C-alpha cells in the first residue's frame, strides 16, 4: 500500500468514526434513560426559520409543565372536538433545547384521531398568536398523524426548539372526526383557545375566536434541559391546582415555588437543579374515587403512579392532600385510614427512589363544610404529620397561613374569601415558607 492510499484510508476511517459519534450523540440526547419511556426522534419539521432552531443538546429530559387528566368534558360525549383546532397555552418551569408532549385519551370512549399537531412559543401574554419563527410540526413515530386508542396516551417525537424558562408555549391539535368525550383538566387558571377548521399552523391567532378555561388532551410538556437534572412533582387538590389564583398570572403556589428554586440556584445556593410540575386536581381525595369508569377525579392512591411516578425524571414529590377526605366524607373521616393512605403514597415514592415532602392540612373554619368534629380530625392528622413517620420532611402550611388569633381559620389576607382556598398572597406565602433544602437527598423515612 502506498503512502497516498494509506492516508486516504485513514481519512475515511476518521470520517466514519465522526459520523458514528454524531449519531450516538443525537440518540443519547433524545433519550431520558427512564425504563419504559417512549423515546422520540429529534424531528426538525418545517415550517420554521433557522434563527429559532436550537442546537443539539446533551441535557436531561425533565418536566417543564404537566397537568392531571380529570375526566371527560361535558358536552363532548358524541362529537369530541371534531373539525376544530385546540390551542392549549401552558407555562414552562424550566427551559430546554428540544421538546416533546404527551397527549391523553384516557376518558375517550373511542379512538382519537389527530391529523396535525404543532408546538410554538406564544407571541405574547394572553394571545393565541404564535412566534412564527418557532412554529414546529410535531410527529409521532415519524408520522404527522396519530390515533390514540380509548384509554390510552401517546408521547410525540422530540422536536428541536429553544424554549426559555418561564415562557408560554402553544400546543395545538386538530381532530377531523368524532372521538367521544374529550379528556380534559377543567380548572386550568389559564386561557386557551379553539378555532373552527384545521388551523394548527396558524401563527396570527385570528381564527382562534373561542376562549376556554380548560386544557384538553395535553398532559405534559417535557424539555431537554441544561438547567435542570430532575423533576419535582407537586401532588395535591384544589389548593395545589390553584383554583382561586388569578387566571393567566401563574400565581399557583407550585409556580412560585419553581421561581424561588430557580432564583436560589442562580444566587449560588447548593440545591438540587429541579424543575417543578403541578399535578393538583380540584376536589381530589387520598382515598375516594369519583364516579365513572375509568373514575373521574381518581383518588390520590389510584393516580399516583400515573401522575407522579411516571413523570419524566421525577426525583421528589411534595404531597398536599387530605382536606377533601375530611370535608367530603358524609361520615366522620377516619384519621387512621387517611394517614395510612398518605404513608402508602410515600412507600410508593420510596420504591422509585423519590423523596417525599408532605404538608400539614390548612384550616377551614368559616367554610360551609366546617364542623368542630371535622376540625378535630384535621388536628389529629396534623399532629401525626408533625411528629414524623409519615413524610421524609414536612412543610407546615397550617402554621404559616392560620390566623394567630383563631388558628382554626385562615389569616384574612391569605384567604381567598371562601375560607378554604388561599388568595394569591396566600399562595405566595406557601411557596415562601417551603424550605428548599428539603428537596435534597433520597427518600428515607421508615414507615
C-alpha positions in Angstrom: 0.0 0.0 0.0 1.4 3.4 -1.0 1.5 6.3 1.5 -1.1 8.1 -0.5 -3.5 5.1 -0.3 -2.8 4.7 3.4 -3.6 8.3 4.0 -6.9 8.1 2.1 -7.9 5.0 4.1 -7.0 6.8 7.4 -9.1 9.8 6.4 -12.1 7.6 5.5 -11.9 5.8 8.9 -11.7 9.2 10.7 -14.8 10.4 8.9 -16.7 7.1 9.7 -15.9 7.4 13.4 -17.0 11.1 13.4 -20.3 10.1 11.7 -21.0 7.3 14.2 -20.2 9.6 17.1 -22.6 12.2 15.9 -25.3 9.6 15.5 -24.7 8.3 19.0 -24.7 11.9 20.4 -28.1 12.7 18.9 -29.6 9.4 20.1 -28.4 9.9 23.7 -29.7 13.5 23.7 -33.2 12.2 22.7 -33.3 9.5 25.5 -34.3 10.3 29.1 -32.9 7.0 30.3 -36.1 6.1 32.1 -37.3 2.4 31.8 -40.3 2.1 29.6 -40.2 5.7 28.4 -41.4 6.4 24.9 -38.4 7.8 23.1 -38.9 10.2 20.2 -36.7 11.1 17.3 -35.4 14.6 17.0 -37.8 15.9 14.4 -36.9 19.2 12.7 -40.2 19.6 10.7 -41.0 22.8 8.7 -42.2 25.5 8.8 -39.6 27.4 10.8 -36.8 29.8 10.4 -33.2 28.9 11.1 -32.9 31.7 13.7 -35.3 29.7 16.0 -33.5 26.3 15.6 -31.9 25.0 18.8 -28.6 23.3 18.8 -28.4 19.6 19.7 -28.0 19.1 23.4 -26.7 16.6 25.9 -29.0 17.8 28.6 -31.5 15.9 30.7 -35.2 15.3 29.9 -37.3 16.9 32.6 -40.9 18.0 33.0 -41.3 21.7 32.0 -45.1 21.6 32.6 -47.7 18.9 33.4 -51.3 18.5 34.5 -53.5 15.7 35.6 -56.3 14.3 33.4 -59.5 14.8 35.4 -62.4 13.4 33.4 -64.5 13.6 30.2 -65.5 17.1 29.2 -69.3 17.5 29.5 -71.0 18.2 26.1 -68.3 16.4 24.1 -69.7 12.9 24.6 -70.6 12.5 20.9 -68.5 14.7 18.7 -65.5 15.4 20.8 -63.7 18.3 19.2 -64.2 17.1 15.6 -63.4 19.7 13.0 -61.8 22.1 15.5 -58.3 23.1 16.4 -57.5 23.1 20.1 -54.7 25.5 21.1 -53.5 24.9 24.7 -51.5 27.6 26.5 -49.0 26.3 29.1 -46.3 28.0 31.1 -42.8 26.4 31.4 -41.0 25.9 34.7 -37.6 25.3 33.0 -36.1 25.9 29.6 -34.6 23.5 27.1 -33.4 23.0 23.6 -35.8 20.3 22.5 -39.4 19.4 23.4 -41.9 16.6 23.4 -45.5 16.4 24.5 -47.9 13.8 26.0 -51.5 13.6 24.8 -54.1 11.6 26.6 -57.4 9.9 25.5 -57.9 8.4 29.0 -61.6 9.3 29.1 -62.4 8.8 25.4 -64.8 6.1 24.5 -63.4 5.6 21.0 -60.1 6.2 19.3 -58.9 9.8 19.0 -57.6 10.6 15.5 -55.3 13.6 15.3 -54.0 14.6 11.8 -52.0 17.6 12.9 -50.2 18.8 16.0 -47.9 21.7 16.5 -45.8 23.5 19.2 -44.7 27.1 19.2 -43.8 29.9 21.6 -46.6 32.4 22.3 -46.2 35.8 20.7 -47.3 37.5 23.9 -49.3 37.2 27.1 -52.9 36.1 26.7 -52.9 35.6 23.0 -53.4 32.8 20.6 -50.8 34.2 18.2 -47.5 32.3 17.8 -44.0 33.5 17.3 -43.8 32.4 13.6 -40.1 31.6 13.8 -40.8 28.9 16.5 -43.7 27.1 14.8 -42.9 23.3 14.7 -45.0 20.5 13.3 -45.0 17.5 15.7 -44.6 13.9 14.7 -45.4 10.6 16.3 -43.1 7.8 15.4 -42.2 9.8 12.3 -45.8 10.4 11.2 -47.7 13.7 11.4 -50.9 11.9 12.3 -51.7 9.6 15.1 -54.6 7.5 16.5 -54.7 7.3 20.3 -56.9 4.4 21.5 -59.6 4.9 24.1 -58.0 4.9 27.5 -54.5 5.5 26.0 -51.9 8.2 25.7 -49.1 9.0 23.2 -45.7 10.8 23.5 -44.6 12.8 20.5 -41.2 12.6 18.9 -38.8 15.2 20.2 -38.5 18.4 18.1 -35.7 20.9 18.3 -36.9 24.2 19.7 -35.3 26.6 22.1 -37.8 27.1 24.9 -36.8 29.7 27.5 -37.9 29.0 31.1 -40.9 31.0 32.2 -42.3 31.2 28.7 -45.9 30.5 27.4 -46.0 27.6 24.9 -48.8 26.9 22.5 -49.6 23.3 21.8 -52.2 22.8 19.1 -54.0 19.7 17.9 -56.6 19.0 15.2 -59.0 16.1 15.0 -61.2 15.7 11.9 -63.5 13.0 13.2 -65.8 12.5 16.3 -63.9 10.8 19.2 -66.3 10.8 22.1 -65.6 12.5 25.5 -62.6 14.9 25.5 -60.0 14.2 28.2 -59.6 17.5 30.0 -58.4 19.4 33.0 -61.2 21.8 33.9 -59.5 24.3 36.3 -56.5 25.4 34.3 -56.5 29.1 35.5 -55.1 29.7 32.1 -57.0 30.9 29.0 -56.6 28.6 26.0 -58.2 28.8 22.5 -60.3 27.0 20.0 -60.7 27.6 16.2 -63.0 26.1 13.6 -61.3 24.1 11.0 -57.7 22.9 10.6 -55.6 25.8 12.0 -52.8 24.0 13.7 -50.0 26.0 12.0 -51.8 29.4 12.1 -49.5 32.0 13.6 -51.8 35.0 13.6 -54.2 33.7 16.2 -57.1 35.4 14.3 -59.1 32.2 13.7 -59.0 31.3 17.5 -62.1 33.2 18.4 -63.2 31.0 21.2 -61.6 31.2 24.6 -61.6 28.3 27.1 -60.6 27.8 30.7 -59.7 24.1 30.0 -56.7 22.2 29.0 -57.7 19.4 26.5 -55.8 16.2 25.7 -52.4 17.7 26.7 -51.0 16.3 29.9 -47.2 17.0 29.8 -44.5 19.1 28.1 -41.0 17.8 28.6 -37.8 19.6 27.6 -34.2 18.5 27.0 -32.7 20.9 29.6 -29.3 22.0 30.7 -31.0 23.9 33.6 -32.4 21.0 35.5 -31.4 17.5 36.4 -34.8 16.2 37.6 -38.4 17.0 38.3 -40.3 17.8 41.5 -43.9 16.8 41.3 -46.4 18.7 43.5 -49.3 16.4 44.1 -52.5 17.7 45.6 -56.0 19.0 45.4 -57.6 22.4 44.5 -55.1 24.2 46.7 -52.3 22.9 44.5 -54.4 23.3 41.4 -54.6 27.0 42.3 -58.3 27.2 41.8 -58.6 30.7 43.4 -55.4 32.1 41.9 -55.5 34.9 39.3 -56.2 33.5 35.8 -53.2 33.8 33.5 -50.9 35.1 36.2 -49.2 31.8 37.1 -49.7 32.5 40.8 -50.4 28.9 41.8 -48.1 28.1 44.7 -46.1 25.5 42.7 -45.4 28.2 40.0 -44.0 30.5 42.7 -42.0 27.6 44.2 -40.4 27.0 40.8 -39.4 30.6 40.7 -37.9 30.5 44.2 -35.9 27.4 43.3 -34.5 29.0 40.1 -33.6 32.2 41.9 -31.8 30.3 44.7 -29.8 28.3 42.2 -28.9 31.5 40.3 -27.7 33.1 43.5 -25.3 30.2 44.1 -27.1 28.2 46.7 -26.2 24.5 46.7 -29.6 23.0 45.9 -30.8 20.3 43.5 -31.4 21.6 40.0 -35.0 20.6 39.6 -38.0 21.8 37.6 -41.4 21.8 39.2 -44.7 20.5 37.7 -48.2 20.7 39.1 -50.3 17.6 39.5 -53.2 19.1 41.5 -56.8 18.2 40.9 -59.6 20.2 42.4 -61.7 18.1 44.8 -59.1 15.3 44.9 -59.1 12.9 47.8 -56.5 10.5 49.1 -58.9 7.5 49.4 -62.1 8.1 47.4 -62.6 8.0 43.6 -65.1 10.0 41.7 -67.8 8.3 39.6 -67.5 6.6 36.2 -65.2 4.0 34.6 -62.4 5.0 34.4 -63.1 7.0 37.5 -63.2 10.8 37.1 -61.1 12.6 39.6 -59.4 9.4 40.6 -58.2 9.1 44.2 -54.7 10.0 45.1 -53.9 6.4 45.7 -55.2 5.4 42.3 -53.5 8.1 40.2 -50.2 8.4 42.0 -48.4 6.1 39.6 -49.7 7.9 36.5 -49.3 11.5 37.8 -46.2 11.3 39.9 -44.1 8.1 39.4 -44.5 8.3 35.6 -43.4 11.9 35.3 -40.2 12.4 33.4 -37.1 12.1 35.7 -39.2 12.6 38.9 -36.8 12.9 41.8 -39.1 14.3 44.6 -42.8 14.7 45.3 -44.5 17.3 47.5 -47.8 16.0 48.8 -50.6 18.4 50.0 -53.6 16.2 50.1 -56.3 15.1 52.6 -58.6 18.0 53.3 -61.2 16.8 50.9 -61.3 13.4 52.6 -62.4 15.3 55.7 -64.8 17.8 54.1 -66.5 15.5 51.6 -66.9 12.4 53.7 -70.6 12.0 54.8 -69.4 10.2 57.8 -66.6 11.5 60.0 -63.3 10.7 58.3 -61.1 8.1 60.0 -57.6 9.7 60.7 -56.0 6.3 60.8 -57.2 5.4 57.3 -56.2 8.7 56.0 -52.7 8.6 57.4 -52.3 5.0 56.2 -53.2 6.3 52.7 -50.6 9.0 52.9 -48.0 6.5 54.1 -48.8 4.3 51.1 -48.1 7.2 48.7 -44.7 7.7 50.5 -43.8 4.0 50.3 -44.6 4.0 46.5 -42.4 7.1 46.1 -39.6 5.5 48.0 -39.8 2.3 45.9 -39.0 4.5 42.9 -36.2 6.5 44.7 -38.2 9.7 45.2 -38.1 11.8 48.3 -41.5 12.6 49.8 -42.1 16.0 51.4 -45.6 16.5 52.9 -47.6 19.4 54.2 -49.9 19.9 57.1 -53.6 20.5 56.3 -54.6 24.1 56.5 -57.6 25.4 58.5 -61.1 25.9 57.1 -63.3 27.4 59.8 -65.9 29.6 58.1 -66.2 27.2 55.1 -69.6 25.7 54.7 -68.2 22.2 55.4 -66.7 23.1 58.7 -67.7 21.4 61.9 -65.9 21.0 65.2 -65.7 17.3 64.7 -64.0 17.7 61.3 -61.6 20.2 62.8 -60.7 17.6 65.4 -59.8 15.1 62.6 -57.6 17.7 60.9 -55.8 18.4 64.2 -55.2 14.7 64.7 -53.7 14.3 61.2 -51.5 17.3 61.5 -50.2 16.2 64.9 -49.1 12.9 63.3 -47.6 14.6 60.3 -45.6 16.9 62.6 -44.4 14.0 64.8 -42.7 12.3 61.8 -43.1 8.9 60.4 -45.3 10.0 57.5 -43.1 12.0 55.3 -39.3 12.5 54.8 -39.7 16.2 55.5 -42.7 18.4 56.5 -43.7 21.9 55.3 -46.1 23.4 57.9 -48.6 25.3 55.8 -51.1 25.2 58.6 -48.8 27.2 60.9 -47.8 29.6 58.2 -51.2 30.6 57.0 -53.5 30.3 60.0 -54.9 33.2 61.9 -52.8 33.7 65.1 -56.0 34.8 66.9 -58.1 31.9 65.7 -55.9 29.0 64.5 -58.9 27.2 63.1 -59.3 29.7 60.2 -57.0 31.2 57.6 -55.5 34.6 58.2 -57.6 37.2 56.5 -55.0 38.3 53.9 -54.3 34.7 52.9 -58.0 33.8 52.5 -59.5 34.0 49.0 -62.9 34.6 50.7 -64.2 31.1 50.8 -62.3 30.3 54.0 -60.7 27.2 52.4 -58.5 28.3 49.5 -55.7 30.8 49.7 -55.6 34.1 47.9 -52.7 35.0 45.6 -50.9 36.3 48.7 -51.6 33.1 50.5 -50.2 31.0 47.6 -47.1 33.2 47.7 -46.8 32.6 51.4 -47.0 28.8 50.9 -44.1 28.9 48.4 -42.1 31.3 50.7 -42.2 29.0 53.7 -41.2 25.9 51.8 -37.6 25.0 52.8 -35.8 24.3 49.6 -33.2 22.3 51.4 -35.8 19.6 52.0 -35.5 18.7 48.3 -32.0 17.3 48.9 -31.4 13.6 49.1 -33.4 10.5 48.5 -36.5 9.2 50.4 -35.6 7.7 53.8 -38.4 7.8 56.3 -39.1 4.5 57.9 -42.8 3.8 57.8 
